[in-house]
Amino acid sequence: MVLPLSHIPPDSDARIIWIASEPARREQLARQGFVPDETVRCVRRSRRRRLFLFRVRGRLVLLPRKLAGEIFAEIQNT
């Protein structure tokens, strides 16, 4: 099932399927490693789910809820 990254539970791996952002924002996300077919790990969500911490290509990246909601991914079986 494809879900926005903002709905991925902590300690889960997910494969990015597509990004529903305007081109400039997609380019910014790509520089951080958020591209289709990339596997990311949800490390932590803030208590009110305003911020999300992901591990992408060995780096930790903090995303606000709006950006995490524009990236759609499929949870990987672990």
C-alpha positions in Angstrom: 0.0 0.0 0.0 1.3 3.5 -0.9 1.1 6.1 1.9 2.6 9.5 2.5 5.8 9.5 4.5 3.9 11.3 7.2 1.9 8.1 7.8 4.9 5.7 8.0 5.4 4.3 11.5 8.7 4.9 13.3 11.4 2.2 12.8 10.0 1.3 9.4 11.7 1.2 6.0 9.8 2.5 3.0 10.6 2.7 -0.7 9.7 6.0 -2.3 7.2 5.6 -5.2 6.5 9.2 -6.3 6.7 12.8 -5.1 3.7 15.1 -5.5 5.6 18.4 -5.2 6.2 21.2 -7.7 9.5 20.9 -9.6 11.6 23.3 -7.5 10.6 21.5 -4.3 11.2 18.0 -6.0 14.7 19.2 -6.9 15.4 20.3 -3.3 14.1 16.9 -2.0 16.2 15.1 -4.5 19.4 16.8 -3.2 18.5 15.4 0.2 18.1 11.9 -1.2 14.3 11.7 -1.6 13.9 10.3 -5.1 11.8 7.5 -6.5 13.0 3.9 -5.7 15.2 5.2 -2.7 14.7 3.4 0.6 14.2 5.6 3.6 13.8 4.8 7.3 11.5 6.7 9.6 13.5 7.2 12.7 11.2 9.3 14.7 8.1 11.6 14.6 7.5 14.5 16.9 4.8 14.1 19.5 2.3 16.1 17.5 3.6 14.8 14.1 4.8 18.2 13.0 8.3 17.0 12.3 9.7 13.7 11.0 13.2 12.4 11.1 14.3 10.1 8.3 17.5 8.2 7.5 18.3 8.6 3.8 21.5 7.4 2.2 23.1 7.2 5.7 22.2 10.8 6.6 19.5 12.0 9.0 17.0 14.5 7.5 14.3 16.4 9.3 11.1 17.1 7.3 8.1 19.1 8.3 4.7 17.4 8.0 3.8 19.3 4.8 6.8 17.9 2.9 6.5 14.4 4.4 2.9 14.4 3.1 4.0 15.1 -0.5 6.3 12.0 -0.6 4.5 8.8 -1.2 6.1 5.5 -0.3 5.4 1.8 0.2 6.4 0.2 3.5 8.9 -2.6 3.0 8.6 -6.0 4.7 11.2 -6.3 7.4 
